[in-house]
Amino acid sequence: MLDSRLYRAAFLPALIAVFVCAFSLTDRPAPATTPLAADAFDTSRAFGAPRQPPRDSLRELGATFPDRRPGSAGDGRLANRVERALRRTQFETARTVDSARTVDGTRDLVTVTGVRPGLSSRRIVVLANRDALAVPGLAELSGTAALLELARVFQVRELRKTLVLVSTSGGTGGSAGARLWAQRNAGAPIDAVIVLGDMAGRHVRKPFVVTWSNGSAQPPIGLVRTLESAVRREVNSNPNPGGARATGQWARRALPFTVSGQGEPLAAGTPAVLLSVSGERGPAPRAPVRESRMAETGRAVVRAVTAIDAAGAGEPTTLGPAFADEPGGIVTVRNVLPDWSVHLLVGCLLLPALLVALDGYFRARRRRLPVERWLGWVGALAAPFLLAWAWTRGLGLTGAVRAPGAPVLAAWDPAGTSGVAWAVSALLVWVLAWAFLRPWLVRRTGVRGSPAAGGAGAAIGALLVVVTLAVWLTNPYAAALLLPAAHAWLFLASPGTRLRGWAAIVALAGGAAAPLLLGFHYARALGENPLELLWSGFLAVAGGHFSPGTGLVLALWAGCFAGLLQTLRARRRVAAQMPPEPIHTRGPVTYAGPGSLGGTQSALRH
């Protein structure tokens, strides 16, 4: 039986933490701005006329290089064209060739870099991917066309900071080129990386400025607001670039996962954002393009680069970072909720469950219940999930599953017959492990008796709370998703619980609701149905984009869920087999009416 008084008293620190979080809200950092006009971006030269488009324009590049799959011959020829164009605009060019995993397997990807030195060594980087899976892929190519026009614009402009233009490949299949470039330039004095995505697409999907990462790092809020401000100034037809709500930001911090180009530089510690009118998913295959759209987004990039160039304190030779000492956290109601306050609040909300779970654990031990053996029993239930995870990762390591170097959309790398077979093999591994490995591990633990006795409930509650605590130490946003289960399932597992029938079902579903809502968020954000989302997740696990710690936490959490189901089923079976309790007080069944106990006139006559 859990101590409800201790549970209620432990919520007092959480109440205090709520007030601390309310007073910890700070204003959002102001965006960097510039009074200079951005109309130097020549759209007719960047986009190209329908007939005889100028060299290096979007239409000319699309007609000359229609097939540009990552690492293909067309992709390589376009890299040569970009290098020559940057050299003509007086940029110092360099090229690297790296082998990387793409949706077409391991390919040699060419990265072309153009550098225009400024007065300061601090850098502003503009990066665009050349490749596309569809032919001719004009929307995907618009970033490269805009990059070449930016080289012409800044050829004659004075800059305080060094401008770096990067043309790479692999963007539609795991951002391999962007990841390799970020790894080579880790630690460089970079103020911002602006990744150019779909710059001319006719169909709009917000947000235009994408900030998600494949790691724990996030871009400075000032950088994000700078680009959003530039978009508002230049995009006339739809001036609001959109933005993520606090719930969406929370989900992305809890489980970092993105398929867009800025995710890999961010994971490497480089401040990066993506500008794309089709959002994170990118354009649809053969998406139509519009010249006016390219004019708006091109001018927005010119304005943003000029503003970032002017940001930062100090003389040019000692110029500091553009967005230094900014708070990190969740942007909500035009304020910033700092990371440390989220850590404090989630920890205080976890405290009641932690104290009560530990109290219940040691109570069970004092009653000589074999709680440690029941902990092994829960571990045996988690083993099939962990083995299926390890099998999937092994498929990626051995090359059986061609997993790209970063998360991808299911549409970019369809499953096919072999992919479905390998995914089914992971499910089969779980089934076999559940049928054979789990019973063997349970026997090895030496556990005896029914899970309804109380030892299993104490073990499930303690393990679930400890797992949540371990997650909280590294990622409070992910721990917040496990909080409902840590509280609801703790009381549901208790042998003296009052949660029966529909109340038990609600508690069980409530604990699992937050992780399921996380999956719903990603399905909606990526535009995938459940099967497509499962395939994207399968590729991410095979490619090692989720850490082994994430696999261990999910396996233990699933083991606690399976153990709770077995405990509830055992209790229901015991309750059904128990005989009805005998009636120890006189009631309607044996009551004989007035005078049956004596003391009345009619009873005295007898």
SULJOWO-V665836 format. One record per residue. RES is the residue in one letter. SS is DSSP state (a for helix, b for strand, c for the rest). PSI is psi as a letter, one per 20 degrees, with the letter a starting at -180 (NA if undefined). D_FIRST is the distance of its C-alpha to the first C-alpha in whole Angstrom. Layout:
# SULJOWO-V665836
res:RES ss:SS psi:PSI d_first:D_FIRST
res:RES ss:SS psi:PSI d_first:D_FIRST
This chain:
# SULJOWO-V665836
res:M ss:c psi:p d_first:0
res:L ss:c psi:q d_first:4
res:D ss:c psi:o d_first:7
res:S ss:a psi:h d_first:9
res:R ss:a psi:g d_first:12
res:L ss:a psi:h d_first:12
res:Y ss:a psi:g d_first:12
res:R ss:a psi:h d_first:15
res:A ss:a psi:h d_first:17
res:A ss:c psi:i d_first:17
res:F ss:c psi:i d_first:19
res:L ss:a psi:g d_first:22
res:P ss:a psi:h d_first:24
res:A ss:a psi:h d_first:24
res:L ss:a psi:g d_first:25
res:I ss:a psi:h d_first:28
res:A ss:a psi:h d_first:28
res:V ss:a psi:g d_first:29
res:F ss:a psi:h d_first:32
res:V ss:a psi:g d_first:33
res:C ss:a psi:h d_first:33
res:A ss:a psi:h d_first:35
res:F ss:a psi:i d_first:38
res:S ss:a psi:i d_first:38
res:L ss:c psi:p d_first:40
res:T ss:b psi:r d_first:43
res:D ss:b psi:q d_first:46
res:R ss:c psi:q d_first:47
res:P ss:c psi:q d_first:50
res:A ss:c psi:q d_first:53
res:P ss:c psi:q d_first:55
res:A ss:c psi:p d_first:58
res:T ss:c psi:r d_first:61
res:T ss:c psi:q d_first:65
res:P ss:c psi:i d_first:68
res:L ss:c psi:q d_first:70
res:A ss:c psi:q d_first:71
res:A ss:c psi:j d_first:69
res:D ss:c psi:j d_first:72
res:A ss:c psi:i d_first:73
res:F ss:c psi:o d_first:71
res:D ss:c psi:o d_first:74
res:T ss:a psi:h d_first:72
res:S ss:a psi:h d_first:75
res:R ss:a psi:h d_first:76
res:A ss:a psi:h d_first:72
res:F ss:a psi:g d_first:72
res:G ss:c psi:q d_first:75
res:A ss:c psi:q d_first:78
res:P ss:c psi:h d_first:78
res:R ss:c psi:p d_first:81
res:Q ss:c psi:m d_first:82
res:P ss:c psi:q d_first:79
res:P ss:c psi:q d_first:79
res:R ss:c psi:q d_first:78
res:D ss:c psi:j d_first:74
res:S ss:c psi:r d_first:73
res:L ss:a psi:g d_first:70
res:R ss:a psi:h d_first:73
res:E ss:a psi:g d_first:75
res:L ss:a psi:h d_first:72
res:G ss:a psi:h d_first:71
res:A ss:a psi:h d_first:74
res:T ss:a psi:h d_first:75
res:F ss:c psi:m d_first:71
res:P ss:c psi:h d_first:70
res:D ss:c psi:o d_first:68
res:R ss:c psi:l d_first:65
res:R ss:c psi:q d_first:62
res:P ss:c psi:p d_first:61
res:G ss:c psi:j d_first:63
res:S ss:c psi:r d_first:66
res:A ss:a psi:g d_first:70
res:G ss:a psi:h d_first:70
res:D ss:a psi:g d_first:67
res:G ss:a psi:g d_first:69
res:R ss:a psi:h d_first:72
res:L ss:a psi:h d_first:70
res:A ss:a psi:h d_first:69
res:N ss:a psi:g d_first:73
res:R ss:a psi:g d_first:74
res:V ss:a psi:g d_first:71
res:E ss:a psi:g d_first:72
res:R ss:a psi:h d_first:76
res:A ss:a psi:g d_first:75
res:L ss:a psi:h d_first:73
res:R ss:a psi:h d_first:76
res:R ss:a psi:h d_first:78
res:T ss:c psi:k d_first:76
res:Q ss:c psi:k d_first:77
res:F ss:c psi:q d_first:73
res:E ss:b psi:o d_first:73
res:T ss:b psi:q d_first:71
res:A ss:b psi:q d_first:70
res:R ss:b psi:q d_first:68
res:T ss:b psi:q d_first:65
res:V ss:b psi:p d_first:65
res:D ss:b psi:q d_first:61
res:S ss:b psi:p d_first:60
res:A ss:b psi:r d_first:56
res:R ss:b psi:p d_first:54
res:T ss:b psi:a d_first:55
res:V ss:c psi:i d_first:54
res:D ss:c psi:j d_first:58
res:G ss:b psi:a d_first:56
res:T ss:b psi:p d_first:58
res:R ss:b psi:q d_first:61
res:D ss:b psi:o d_first:63
res:L ss:b psi:p d_first:62
res:V ss:b psi:p d_first:65
res:T ss:b psi:p d_first:64
res:V ss:b psi:p d_first:66
res:T ss:b psi:p d_first:66
res:G ss:b psi:p d_first:69
res:V ss:b psi:p d_first:69
res:R ss:b psi:o d_first:70
res:P ss:c psi:q d_first:70
res:G ss:c psi:a d_first:70
res:L ss:c psi:h d_first:70
res:S ss:c psi:q d_first:67
res:S ss:c psi:i d_first:65
res:R ss:c psi:q d_first:62
res:R ss:b psi:q d_first:62
res:I ss:b psi:p d_first:61
res:V ss:b psi:p d_first:60
res:V ss:b psi:p d_first:61
res:L ss:b psi:p d_first:60
res:A ss:b psi:q d_first:61
res:N ss:b psi:q d_first:60
res:R ss:c psi:h d_first:63
res:D ss:c psi:r d_first:62
res:A ss:c psi:q d_first:61
res:L ss:c psi:h d_first:60
res:A ss:c psi:r d_first:62
res:V ss:c psi:p d_first:66
res:P ss:c psi:i d_first:67
res:G ss:c psi:l d_first:64
res:L ss:a psi:h d_first:66
res:A ss:a psi:g d_first:62
res:E ss:a psi:h d_first:61
res:L ss:a psi:i d_first:64
res:S ss:a psi:h d_first:65
res:G ss:a psi:g d_first:63
res:T ss:a psi:g d_first:65
res:A ss:a psi:g d_first:68
res:A ss:a psi:h d_first:67
res:L ss:a psi:g d_first:66
res:L ss:a psi:h d_first:70
res:E ss:a psi:h d_first:71
res:L ss:a psi:h d_first:69
res:A ss:a psi:h d_first:71
res:R ss:a psi:h d_first:74
res:V ss:a psi:g d_first:73
res:F ss:c psi:j d_first:72
res:Q ss:c psi:h d_first:75
res:V ss:c psi:j d_first:77
res:R ss:c psi:q d_first:74
res:E ss:c psi:p d_first:73
res:L ss:c psi:q d_first:70
res:R ss:c psi:h d_first:68
res:K ss:c psi:r d_first:66
res:T ss:b psi:p d_first:66
res:L ss:b psi:p d_first:66
res:V ss:b psi:p d_first:65
res:L ss:b psi:p d_first:65
res:V ss:b psi:p d_first:63
res:S ss:b psi:o d_first:64
res:T ss:b psi:a d_first:61
res:S ss:c psi:r d_first:60
res:G ss:c psi:j d_first:57
res:G ss:a psi:h d_first:56
res:T ss:a psi:j d_first:55
res:G ss:a psi:k d_first:53
res:G ss:c psi:j d_first:51
res:S ss:c psi:l d_first:53
res:A ss:a psi:g d_first:54
res:G ss:a psi:g d_first:57
res:A ss:a psi:h d_first:55
res:R ss:a psi:g d_first:53
res:L ss:a psi:g d_first:55
res:W ss:a psi:g d_first:57
res:A ss:a psi:h d_first:54
res:Q ss:a psi:h d_first:54
res:R ss:a psi:h d_first:57
res:N ss:c psi:j d_first:57
res:A ss:c psi:p d_first:54
res:G ss:c psi:i d_first:54
res:A ss:c psi:q d_first:58
res:P ss:c psi:m d_first:58
res:I ss:b psi:p d_first:57
res:D ss:b psi:h d_first:57
res:A ss:b psi:q d_first:56
res:V ss:b psi:o d_first:56
res:I ss:b psi:o d_first:57
res:V ss:b psi:p d_first:56
res:L ss:b psi:o d_first:59
res:G ss:c psi:c d_first:57
res:D ss:c psi:o d_first:59
res:M ss:c psi:i d_first:61
res:A ss:c psi:j d_first:63
res:G ss:b psi:q d_first:61
res:R ss:c psi:h d_first:62
res:H ss:c psi:p d_first:59
res:V ss:c psi:p d_first:56
res:R ss:c psi:o d_first:53
res:K ss:c psi:q d_first:51
res:P ss:c psi:q d_first:50
res:F ss:c psi:h d_first:53
res:V ss:b psi:o d_first:52
res:V ss:b psi:p d_first:49
res:T ss:c psi:j d_first:47
res:W ss:c psi:q d_first:44
res:S ss:c psi:q d_first:44
res:N ss:c psi:j d_first:43
res:G ss:c psi:a d_first:41
res:S ss:c psi:i d_first:39
res:A ss:c psi:q d_first:43
res:Q ss:c psi:q d_first:44
res:P ss:c psi:q d_first:47
res:P ss:c psi:q d_first:48
res:I ss:a psi:h d_first:48
res:G ss:a psi:h d_first:51
res:L ss:a psi:g d_first:53
res:V ss:a psi:g d_first:51
res:R ss:a psi:h d_first:52
res:T ss:a psi:g d_first:56
res:L ss:a psi:h d_first:56
res:E ss:a psi:g d_first:54
res:S ss:a psi:h d_first:57
res:A ss:a psi:h d_first:60
res:V ss:a psi:g d_first:59
res:R ss:a psi:h d_first:59
res:R ss:a psi:h d_first:62
res:E ss:a psi:h d_first:64
res:V ss:c psi:o d_first:62
res:N ss:c psi:h d_first:64
res:S ss:c psi:h d_first:63
res:N ss:c psi:m d_first:59
res:P ss:c psi:i d_first:59
res:N ss:c psi:o d_first:55
res:P ss:c psi:i d_first:54
res:G ss:c psi:r d_first:50
res:G ss:c psi:q d_first:47
res:A ss:c psi:p d_first:43
res:R ss:c psi:r d_first:41
res:A ss:a psi:h d_first:38
res:T ss:a psi:h d_first:35
res:G ss:a psi:g d_first:38
res:Q ss:a psi:g d_first:38
res:W ss:a psi:g d_first:35
res:A ss:a psi:g d_first:35
res:R ss:a psi:h d_first:37
res:R ss:a psi:h d_first:36
res:A ss:a psi:g d_first:33
res:L ss:c psi:n d_first:35
res:P ss:c psi:p d_first:38
res:F ss:c psi:p d_first:40
res:T ss:c psi:q d_first:44
res:V ss:c psi:j d_first:47
res:S ss:c psi:r d_first:50
res:G ss:c psi:h d_first:52
res:Q ss:a psi:i d_first:51
res:G ss:a psi:h d_first:47
res:E ss:a psi:g d_first:49
res:P ss:a psi:h d_first:51
res:L ss:a psi:g d_first:48
res:A ss:a psi:h d_first:45
res:A ss:c psi:j d_first:48
res:G ss:c psi:j d_first:48
res:T ss:c psi:p d_first:51
res:P ss:c psi:o d_first:51
res:A ss:b psi:q d_first:52
res:V ss:b psi:q d_first:52
res:L ss:b psi:p d_first:53
res:L ss:b psi:o d_first:55
res:S ss:c psi:p d_first:56
res:V ss:c psi:i d_first:56
res:S ss:c psi:j d_first:55
res:G ss:c psi:b d_first:51
res:E ss:c psi:h d_first:49
res:R ss:c psi:h d_first:50
res:G ss:c psi:r d_first:54
res:P ss:c psi:q d_first:56
res:A ss:c psi:q d_first:57
res:P ss:c psi:p d_first:59
res:R ss:c psi:k d_first:63
res:A ss:c psi:p d_first:62
res:P ss:c psi:q d_first:65
res:V ss:b psi:r d_first:65
res:R ss:c psi:p d_first:67
res:E ss:a psi:g d_first:69
res:S ss:a psi:h d_first:68
res:R ss:a psi:g d_first:65
res:M ss:a psi:h d_first:66
res:A ss:a psi:g d_first:68
res:E ss:a psi:g d_first:65
res:T ss:a psi:h d_first:63
res:G ss:a psi:g d_first:65
res:R ss:a psi:h d_first:66
res:A ss:a psi:h d_first:63
res:V ss:a psi:g d_first:62
res:V ss:a psi:g d_first:66
res:R ss:a psi:g d_first:64
res:A ss:a psi:g d_first:61
res:V ss:a psi:g d_first:63
res:T ss:a psi:h d_first:65
res:A ss:a psi:g d_first:62
res:I ss:a psi:h d_first:60
res:D ss:a psi:h d_first:64
res:A ss:a psi:i d_first:64
res:A ss:c psi:q d_first:61
res:G ss:c psi:q d_first:60
res:A ss:c psi:q d_first:61
res:G ss:c psi:r d_first:64
res:E ss:c psi:q d_first:68
res:P ss:a psi:h d_first:68
res:T ss:a psi:h d_first:68
res:T ss:a psi:k d_first:65
res:L ss:c psi:p d_first:63
res:G ss:c psi:r d_first:59
res:P ss:c psi:q d_first:57
res:A ss:c psi:h d_first:57
res:F ss:c psi:m d_first:53
res:A ss:c psi:q d_first:52
res:D ss:c psi:k d_first:49
res:E ss:c psi:q d_first:48
res:P ss:c psi:q d_first:44
res:G ss:c psi:q d_first:42
res:G ss:b psi:b d_first:39
res:I ss:b psi:p d_first:39
res:V ss:b psi:o d_first:41
res:T ss:b psi:p d_first:40
res:V ss:c psi:l d_first:42
res:R ss:c psi:k d_first:45
res:N ss:b psi:r d_first:43
res:V ss:b psi:p d_first:41
res:L ss:b psi:o d_first:38
res:P ss:b psi:q d_first:38
res:D ss:a psi:h d_first:36
res:W ss:a psi:h d_first:35
res:S ss:a psi:h d_first:33
res:V ss:a psi:g d_first:31
res:H ss:a psi:g d_first:30
res:L ss:a psi:g d_first:29
res:L ss:a psi:g d_first:27
res:V ss:a psi:h d_first:25
res:G ss:a psi:g d_first:24
res:C ss:a psi:h d_first:23
res:L ss:a psi:h d_first:21
res:L ss:a psi:h d_first:19
res:L ss:a psi:g d_first:18
res:P ss:a psi:g d_first:15
res:A ss:a psi:h d_first:14
res:L ss:a psi:g d_first:15
res:L ss:a psi:g d_first:14
res:V ss:a psi:h d_first:10
res:A ss:a psi:g d_first:10
res:L ss:a psi:h d_first:12
res:D ss:a psi:g d_first:10
res:G ss:a psi:h d_first:7
res:Y ss:a psi:g d_first:10
res:F ss:a psi:h d_first:11
res:R ss:a psi:g d_first:9
res:A ss:a psi:h d_first:9
res:R ss:a psi:h d_first:13
res:R ss:a psi:h d_first:13
res:R ss:c psi:j d_first:12
res:R ss:c psi:k d_first:15
res:L ss:c psi:p d_first:13
res:P ss:c psi:m d_first:16
res:V ss:a psi:h d_first:14
res:E ss:a psi:h d_first:18
res:R ss:a psi:h d_first:19
res:W ss:a psi:h d_first:17
res:L ss:a psi:g d_first:18
res:G ss:a psi:h d_first:22
res:W ss:a psi:g d_first:21
res:V ss:a psi:h d_first:20
res:G ss:a psi:h d_first:23
res:A ss:a psi:h d_first:25
res:L ss:a psi:h d_first:24
res:A ss:a psi:h d_first:25
res:A ss:a psi:g d_first:28
res:P ss:a psi:h d_first:30
res:F ss:a psi:g d_first:30
res:L ss:a psi:h d_first:31
res:L ss:a psi:h d_first:34
res:A ss:a psi:h d_first:35
res:W ss:a psi:g d_first:35
res:A ss:a psi:h d_first:37
res:W ss:a psi:g d_first:40
res:T ss:a psi:g d_first:40
res:R ss:a psi:h d_first:41
res:G ss:a psi:h d_first:43
res:L ss:a psi:h d_first:45
res:G ss:a psi:h d_first:46
res:L ss:a psi:h d_first:47
res:T ss:a psi:i d_first:49
res:G ss:c psi:j d_first:51
res:A ss:c psi:h d_first:50
res:V ss:c psi:p d_first:49
res:R ss:c psi:n d_first:51
res:A ss:c psi:p d_first:48
res:P ss:c psi:r d_first:50
res:G ss:c psi:i d_first:49
res:A ss:c psi:r d_first:47
res:P ss:c psi:q d_first:45
res:V ss:c psi:r d_first:48
res:L ss:c psi:q d_first:48
res:A ss:c psi:h d_first:48
res:A ss:c psi:h d_first:51
res:W ss:c psi:h d_first:52
res:D ss:c psi:m d_first:51
res:P ss:c psi:q d_first:51
res:A ss:c psi:g d_first:49
res:G ss:a psi:a d_first:52
res:T ss:a psi:g d_first:52
res:S ss:a psi:h d_first:51
res:G ss:a psi:g d_first:49
res:V ss:a psi:g d_first:47
res:A ss:a psi:g d_first:47
res:W ss:a psi:h d_first:46
res:A ss:a psi:g d_first:43
res:V ss:a psi:h d_first:42
res:S ss:a psi:h d_first:42
res:A ss:a psi:g d_first:39
res:L ss:a psi:h d_first:38
res:L ss:a psi:h d_first:39
res:V ss:a psi:g d_first:38
res:W ss:a psi:g d_first:34
res:V ss:a psi:g d_first:35
res:L ss:a psi:h d_first:36
res:A ss:a psi:h d_first:33
res:W ss:a psi:h d_first:31
res:A ss:a psi:h d_first:33
res:F ss:a psi:g d_first:34
res:L ss:a psi:g d_first:32
res:R ss:a psi:g d_first:29
res:P ss:a psi:h d_first:29
res:W ss:a psi:g d_first:31
res:L ss:a psi:h d_first:28
res:V ss:a psi:g d_first:25
res:R ss:a psi:h d_first:27
res:R ss:a psi:h d_first:28
res:T ss:a psi:h d_first:25
res:G ss:c psi:j d_first:24
res:V ss:c psi:q d_first:21
res:R ss:c psi:q d_first:21
res:G ss:c psi:a d_first:19
res:S ss:c psi:q d_first:17
res:P ss:a psi:i d_first:15
res:A ss:a psi:i d_first:13
res:A ss:a psi:h d_first:12
res:G ss:c psi:h d_first:9
res:G ss:a psi:h d_first:11
res:A ss:a psi:g d_first:13
res:G ss:a psi:g d_first:10
res:A ss:a psi:h d_first:9
res:A ss:a psi:g d_first:13
res:I ss:a psi:g d_first:14
res:G ss:a psi:g d_first:12
res:A ss:a psi:g d_first:13
res:L ss:a psi:g d_first:17
res:L ss:a psi:g d_first:17
res:V ss:a psi:h d_first:17
res:V ss:a psi:h d_first:19
res:V ss:a psi:g d_first:21
res:T ss:a psi:h d_first:21
res:L ss:a psi:g d_first:22
res:A ss:a psi:h d_first:25
res:V ss:a psi:h d_first:26
res:W ss:a psi:h d_first:26
res:L ss:a psi:h d_first:28
res:T ss:a psi:h d_first:31
res:N ss:c psi:n d_first:31
res:P ss:a psi:h d_first:29
res:Y ss:a psi:h d_first:30
res:A ss:a psi:h d_first:29
res:A ss:a psi:h d_first:25
res:A ss:a psi:h d_first:25
res:L ss:a psi:h d_first:26
res:L ss:a psi:i d_first:23
res:L ss:a psi:g d_first:21
res:P ss:a psi:g d_first:20
res:A ss:a psi:h d_first:18
res:A ss:a psi:h d_first:16
res:H ss:a psi:g d_first:15
res:A ss:a psi:g d_first:14
res:W ss:a psi:h d_first:14
res:L ss:a psi:g d_first:11
res:F ss:a psi:h d_first:9
res:L ss:a psi:h d_first:11
res:A ss:a psi:i d_first:10
res:S ss:c psi:p d_first:6
res:P ss:c psi:h d_first:6
res:G ss:c psi:k d_first:5
res:T ss:c psi:q d_first:7
res:R ss:c psi:j d_first:10
res:L ss:c psi:o d_first:13
res:R ss:c psi:q d_first:15
res:G ss:c psi:c d_first:19
res:W ss:a psi:h d_first:21
res:A ss:a psi:h d_first:18
res:A ss:a psi:h d_first:16
res:I ss:a psi:g d_first:20
res:V ss:a psi:g d_first:20
res:A ss:a psi:g d_first:17
res:L ss:a psi:g d_first:19
res:A ss:a psi:h d_first:22
res:G ss:a psi:h d_first:21
res:G ss:a psi:h d_first:20
res:A ss:a psi:i d_first:23
res:A ss:a psi:g d_first:26
res:A ss:a psi:g d_first:27
res:P ss:a psi:h d_first:28
res:L ss:a psi:h d_first:30
res:L ss:a psi:h d_first:31
res:L ss:a psi:g d_first:32
res:G ss:a psi:h d_first:34
res:F ss:a psi:h d_first:36
res:H ss:a psi:g d_first:37
res:Y ss:a psi:h d_first:39
res:A ss:a psi:g d_first:40
res:R ss:a psi:g d_first:42
res:A ss:a psi:h d_first:43
res:L ss:a psi:i d_first:45
res:G ss:c psi:k d_first:46
res:E ss:c psi:q d_first:44
res:N ss:c psi:r d_first:43
res:P ss:a psi:g d_first:40
res:L ss:a psi:g d_first:42
res:E ss:a psi:h d_first:44
res:L ss:a psi:h d_first:41
res:L ss:a psi:h d_first:39
res:W ss:a psi:g d_first:43
res:S ss:a psi:g d_first:43
res:G ss:a psi:h d_first:40
res:F ss:a psi:g d_first:41
res:L ss:a psi:h d_first:44
res:A ss:a psi:h d_first:42
res:V ss:a psi:g d_first:40
res:A ss:a psi:h d_first:43
res:G ss:c psi:i d_first:45
res:G ss:c psi:k d_first:42
res:H ss:c psi:i d_first:41
res:F ss:c psi:p d_first:38
res:S ss:c psi:q d_first:37
res:P ss:a psi:h d_first:35
res:G ss:a psi:h d_first:32
res:T ss:a psi:g d_first:32
res:G ss:a psi:g d_first:32
res:L ss:a psi:g d_first:29
res:V ss:a psi:g d_first:27
res:L ss:a psi:h d_first:27
res:A ss:a psi:g d_first:27
res:L ss:a psi:h d_first:24
res:W ss:a psi:g d_first:22
res:A ss:a psi:h d_first:24
res:G ss:a psi:h d_first:22
res:C ss:a psi:h d_first:19
res:F ss:a psi:g d_first:20
res:A ss:a psi:g d_first:21
res:G ss:a psi:h d_first:18
res:L ss:a psi:g d_first:16
res:L ss:a psi:g d_first:19
res:Q ss:a psi:h d_first:19
res:T ss:a psi:g d_first:15
res:L ss:a psi:h d_first:16
res:R ss:a psi:h d_first:19
res:A ss:a psi:h d_first:17
res:R ss:a psi:h d_first:15
res:R ss:a psi:h d_first:18
res:R ss:a psi:g d_first:20
res:V ss:a psi:g d_first:18
res:A ss:a psi:h d_first:18
res:A ss:a psi:h d_first:21
res:Q ss:a psi:i d_first:22
res:M ss:c psi:p d_first:21
res:P ss:c psi:q d_first:23
res:P ss:c psi:q d_first:23
res:E ss:c psi:p d_first:22
res:P ss:c psi:q d_first:25
res:I ss:c psi:p d_first:26
res:H ss:c psi:i d_first:26
res:T ss:c psi:q d_first:28
res:R ss:c psi:p d_first:31
res:G ss:c psi:a d_first:31
res:P ss:c psi:h d_first:33
res:V ss:c psi:g d_first:33
res:T ss:c psi:j d_first:35
res:Y ss:c psi:p d_first:37
res:A ss:c psi:j d_first:40
res:G ss:c psi:a d_first:41
res:P ss:c psi:p d_first:43
res:G ss:c psi:i d_first:44
res:S ss:c psi:h d_first:42
res:L ss:c psi:j d_first:40
res:G ss:c psi:r d_first:44
res:G ss:c psi:i d_first:45
res:T ss:c psi:r d_first:47
res:Q ss:a psi:h d_first:51
res:S ss:a psi:h d_first:51
res:A ss:a psi:h d_first:49
res:L ss:a psi:h d_first:51
res:R ss:a psi:h d_first:54
res:H ss:c psi:NA d_first:52
